[in-house]
Structures are given as C-alpha cells and as structure tokens.
Amino acid sequence: MTRTDKPSRPQPNPGVMDIEAYVPGKSSAHPGVAKVFKLSSNENPFGASPKAIEAVKAAAERMEFYPDGRASRLRQAIAEMHGLNVANILCFNGSDEALALLARIYLQPGDEGIITEHGFLQYKIYIQMTGAEAVTVRETNERADVDAILAAVTDRTRIIFLANPNNPTGTYLPFDEVRRLQAALPKNVLLVLDAAYAEFVRRNDYEAGIELVGSSENVVMTRTFSKVHGLGGARIGWLYAPSHIIDAVDRVRDPFNVTAMSIEAGVAAMGDRAHVTKSVEHNAKWLAWLTEQLTALGLRVTPSAGNFLLMHFPSSERYCAENADEFLLARGYILRRVTAYGFPNALRMTVGTEEANRGVVAALKEFLEA
C-alpha cells in the first residue's frame, strides 16, 4: 500500500493487533455438575460484607443521579483507615484502570516498561498499547529479582510494574528489597507497586508501599477492593501517589469513573473491619493447610503470601496439570491454568471455603492415585 492509498476500513494503531488479549479464569465447570466451586479468580469465599450489600441496595434507589465525580467519601474512608493524606488518593473503576492510565501517561513509542517473568499479564498489555516495548526480566525461585530488574534498566526505561505479592506465584519482595530497588533507579523511572493482595500478607518484613510513596517522588502504590473485601463485581481500585502524579492522572481519568453503588459499597466495606479480619484469618488457616496437604500428595507448592497458591504437577503426561484440571472440572472444582504465565504444568487455586478446600485435596488425591 502506498502513502496515497486509503485503507478500506479504520485501522488500529501499529502494534495493537500484536497484543495477546487477556483471558480470565474459567467461571463454569463441565455441564451437569451438581455443585460448582469457583476457585479461579482469587475471590473472597465469604463474599462481600453484608454492610456493603445493604449500602448498594440503598444506593440503587437513586440511580438516576450521577455519582460524586471525585469519590470524596470513599477517598476519605480509605485515608482514615490507612492514615493517609486524602489529597494523595484517587479511586478508579478497578485498580486495572489506574495501572492502564499510568502506562498511557508515562509511556510513549520508543520507551521501555519493565515487567517480571511471571508477573500479571495485563502489565505487558498496558505497556504495548502505548507503543512502548515491554521488557521481561527473569525471576529467581519464582520471585522478582531486584538485581535482574536493575540490570534491565536503560535510558529508555520509564516505568516498572511490580506486583507485591505477585500473581500467580504468591511470592513477595521484602520491604528492604523494594527500597533497594527504588533507591537504585533513575529518578525519572516510575515504580508501580501493585499491592492487590497486601491485606493477606502476614510477614514482618513486608510493607505494601505506603511508606515508600510518602518518601519518594517516583513510586505509586495501587490497591483493590476485589480481594479481601469481596467486591470484584463492584470494580473499585485506588492509588496512593505523590502530588505531581495525582495531578497528572486526575487530568485524564474518566469523569464519574466510580459508580454511586461502588462508592457506597467501598465506604461500607472499609468500615467493616470484622469482615476483613474474618477473611484474613480464614485465609491464613487454610492457606497453610492446603500447602501442607498438597505437598503431602507429592505436589510442589510455591510458598504464597496471598489468598491463593500455585501447585506444580509431576512431569509425566498422565499426571500433568491439564489432566488434573479436567479431572477437577468434572467434579465441579474450577482452578486456573497458568500456561500463559510460564507455568504449563501448574494450577493456581484460590483459598476457598472449608468444603471447597477439602474437596479439591480429596479429588487430587484420587487423581494422583489413579
């Protein structure tokens, strides 16, 4: 096609059609299964706080009105809970919206964005959609490697996406390592800490990123209500960032990007500490139990600090992850294949109810002993 030729239809920007679309976890088992346990998307087995549900019902009676475009009450609730300056908080239609906007604002064609080997797949998509290059660096023992990240930084690097804890591995970087990473970065490189699973971490050497944001000019922390608060369907995310980043993001975010129902659900959820405590304690108990039981079956389990775990299957064709997945689906247990993350012979499992957890272990025992 010459420069004077006109295409026969609208054309996407260069590189868009090279992007591999994100594929979420399954939401249905095999037809005819009597009872289904969805353990593929790291959702809260207790669901949302009853207070959040009631708040949504009340807000639904006023759906003709636009929501508060600044989500002021929600930002205030977040600030009070975490001891933050409300001016450094913005809320979004899921933390995905925040992550995508950061890529659009700070990347352009010719730039580079760094991601880790087994990091969240959306990071690569966000980088590629700007025309920038996604640079993937190796991990060590299925954990982000600070030295490898720093070795990959060039004059073209503008942003680094780091999930901490990471999905799908569940591994995390101690705060000293995150601080070491930030201290060695060029000042113009933005470090984005995705702390979607922060509430579940019970480690003395972990920090979600609040302290580092408060003492730096190039760090952003994102959080979500989808995990511990059980509000995945409400799509509520937020970020905490220095004022100059808040100013930039606030100029281009969508107006009314958080619905009225979601604002009220988030405010109520943030205030229901009993629901959060119950969810975290349940997760700690059953994450440890699942790790012990699955290891006893001969599966390797990556140590996880989240509300899920990654189990690795023997290399034989008979006892591979694909066959295990089919075996579990036939019995109503939906786990997550993670081939796209670089684990063709592993499954990721959300910590579910007691019934779901015991059922998966029993089913896998049957599968491995067949």
N, C-alpha and C positions, 0 to 999 in steps of 0.2 A: 504493500500500500504506500503510495507516495504521499507527500505532505499535503497535496491538494485533494487527495481522495477523502471523501466523507464516509465514516462508518455507517452501516445500515441501521444501527441502534445505539443507544447510550452505552458507553464503555466504562467499566470501573477503572480506578487508578492503577498504574502498574504495580504488580506485586500482590494485589488483593486476592486474585484467584489462585495464588500460590499458597495462601494460608489454609492450613488444615482446620476445619471447623471443630469447635469443642463439642465433645459428645458426653453428656451427663450419664450418671449411673442409671441402671435399669430401674424401672418403677413397677414392673409386673413380673410374676413368675409364670410357670407353664399353665396353660388353660386346665381348668378342672381341679386345681389345688384348693383344698378347703380353707386353709388359713395361711395367710402370707405375712412374712416378717421382712420389712424393707430395711436393709442394713447396708445400703449402697451409697448413702449421701451424707453420713455423719450428722444425722438429725437427732434431736433430743428424744429419748424414748418416753419421757413424761409429757411431751408436747409443750405447748405454751403455758405460761402462768394463767391460772383462772382469772386473775385480776386483769391481765391483758385481754383475755377473751371478752370479758364484760366491758372493758373500755372500748373495744372495737364495735361491739353491739350498740353502745350508746352513740358512738361517732357516726355509725351508719345511718342514723336517723337524720343526719344533717349533711348528706352527701351532695346537696345542691351547691354548697359553698366551697370555694377554693380553700385549700389548706394555708396555714401560715407559711409563706414562702421561705422563711428563714428557720423554720422548725425550732422556734425560740424555746418553747417549753422542753422539748426533747434535749436540746443542747444544754440547757440549764440543769436538767436531771443528770445528764452524763457528767457535767462539770462538778456537780456537788458530790456524786458518788466517787469520782476518782481524784477529787481535789485539784481540778484543772481550771485554767482561765477560760471562760466560755468563749471569749473572742478568738481563741485558737482552735476551736472545734467547728467542723462543718459536717452536716448529715447528708446522706445520699440514698438513692434507690439501690440499696445493697452496697457493700464495700467494692464490688466489681466496678460500679460507676466511678468511684473515686480513683481506683487504680487505672482505669482507662483514661480518665481525664488527665492524670499526672503524666501519662505517656504522651498524650496529644499536646500538652503544654510544653513539655521539656525535651521532646524529641522531634527531629526533622530528618528528611532524607540525607544520608551520609553519616548520621550519628550511629552510635552503638549503645545497646542496652544489654546489661549482663543478667543472666539467669543461671540457676544451678541445674545440674544434670537431671535431678528428679523433682524439680520444682513444679509448682502449679502451672498447668498447661496454658492458662489464659495469659500469663505474663508474656509468653512468646507472641501470642496473637496481638496483644496490645502494642508491643514494640513494632511488629511487622506492619500493622495497619497505618503507622505513621510514615512508612518508607524507610525507617531505620533498620539496622541489622541487629538481630538477636544473637548474642554471643553466649554459648552454653559452656560452662566450666564444670570440670569433674567434681564429684563429691568423694569423700573418704569415709568408708564404712557407712555409706548411705546417709551421710551428714554433710552439710555445707562446709567447705574448706576455705577458711579465710585467706590463707596464703595463695591458693589457686585463684580465688577471686581477684586478689590484688595483682597477681601476675597477668591477669587478662585485661587489666585497665590500660587503656591507651589514650592518646589525645582526643580520640573521637568518642570516648565513653561519656555518657551524660546521665545515665540512670542505672541503678542496681535494684532489682526486685529480690527480696529475701523473705520467704515465709518462715516464721519462727514461733511455734513449731511448724515443721514442714508437712505438707500434704502431698503424697500419700504415705510417707515413711513414718511420721510421728516423731522424728528426731528433732533436736533443738540445739541452738548455739548458746552456751553460757553468756551472761552479760559481758564478762570481761573480753570474750572473743568478739562480740558485736562492737564493743567500744574500741577494740584494737583495729577492727575493720574501718570504722568511721574515722579514726584518728589518722589513718594512713591514706585516706582517699584525697584526691584533689578537691579543693573547696567548691568547685563548680559541678561536682558529681552528686546527684541526689540519691540518697539511700532510703529506699522504701521498705519499712518493716511491716509485713503483713502478719498481724497478731490475732488472726481469727480464732485461734484455739487457746488463747492466753489464760482464760479462766480455769482451764483444766490442769494447768501445769502445777505440779507440787514439787518443785525443786528449789533449793535455797539459792542456787546460782543463776536463776532465771529472772529476767526483767523484760516486760513487754516492749519497752521503748520510750515510755513517758519521760524518764529522767534524761535520756539522750536527746530527745526532741527539745526539751527545755533548756539544754546547754549547748545546742548546735544550731547552725543555720542551714544545714543540708540534710536533715533527717525528717521523715514523715512516718507516723505510725497509723495504720488503718485497723479498724475493729469491725465486728459484725454482731448483730442480734440473732443471726441464723442458727448458731450452735448452742451455747449454753442456755440462751433464753428461749429456744424452740420457736423462733419466729421466721423461719426460712421463707414461708409463704408471704410474709409481710414485706420482705425485701428492705431491710434497714441496715445501713452501714454508716460509719463515721470515721473521720480522720482527725488527728491532732498534729498540728504543724506550726512552724514559725510564722509570724505575721505576714512576711512577704510572700510566702507560699499560699497562705489563706487568701490573700488579696488577689493573687493570680487565678486560683481555682474558682473563687467566688464570682469572678467576672465572666466565666464561660460555662458554669454549670447550668443545667436546665432550670427554668423557673418552676416552682411548685414540684420539685423533684421527689419529695417525700409526701405520700398521701396523708390526708387527715386521719384516716383509720390507723395508718402505720405510726404516725406521731403519737397518738393516744396509746397504742399498744406498747410502744417503746417506753413511754413515760411510766406506764403501769408496771412493765416488766423490770425496769431499772429499780423500781421501789420494792419489788417482791424479793427480798434477799433470801427468804426461806426457800423459795422455789430454786434459786440458784444454788444454795447450799445443798439441798437435796440432790440436785442434778450432779454436782461436783463429787459429792460423797459416793453416790451410786456408781459414778464412772470410775473413781479410784478403786473401789472394791472389785468391780467386775473386770476392769482392765487387767488387774493383777491376776485374777482368777483365770481369765481367758488365756493370758500369756503362759501361765503355768500348765494349764490343761492342754493347750495346743502344742507346747514344747514336749510334753509327755507323749503326745501322739507321734513325735518324730518330725514335726514341722519346725522350721526356723522362724522365729518371730522377731522382727526388728523392734528394739526397745522403743516404746512410744510414750510421749508425754501428752498426747491429745485424747480425743474421745473415740479413737479407732486404732486398729493395729493392722500391720502388714504381715501376712503369713506366706512363707515360701515353701513350695512343694518339692518333693523329690524329683529328680531329673528324668525318671523313667516315663515313657509315654503313657502307661496305664494310670499312674498316679500324678498326673500333671494338673495344673490349675484349670485348664479348660474342661477337663473331665470332672474335676471336683465341682466346678461352677454348675455344670449341667446336672450333676447329682443333687446338689443343694437346691437348685431351681425347681426340680421335680418334687421336692419336699416343702416348697414354699419359702425357702431362705434365699433372699436376694442380696448377694455381695457384689463387690466392684472388681471387674477385671481392670488391670493396670498395665496392660501391654504398652499403651501409648506413653506411659511414664518411664519405660525402660525396664519393666518387670514382667516379661512374658509368662513367667511361671509362678506368679504370686496372685493372691486375692487380698483386697482390703476389706475389712469388716468393721462396721460401726459397733460400738458397745451398745447393746440393746437392752431390752427387759430381761429379767432373770429367765423367763420362759424361752426367749429367743436365744440367749447366750447358751443355755444348757442344750437347747435343741440343735444348734449348729455344731457344738462339740460332739454330741451323740451321733449326728449324721456323718460328720467327718471321720469319726472312729469307725463307723460302719463302712464308709467308702475306702478307708485305708486298709481295712482288714479283709476286704472282699477278695 
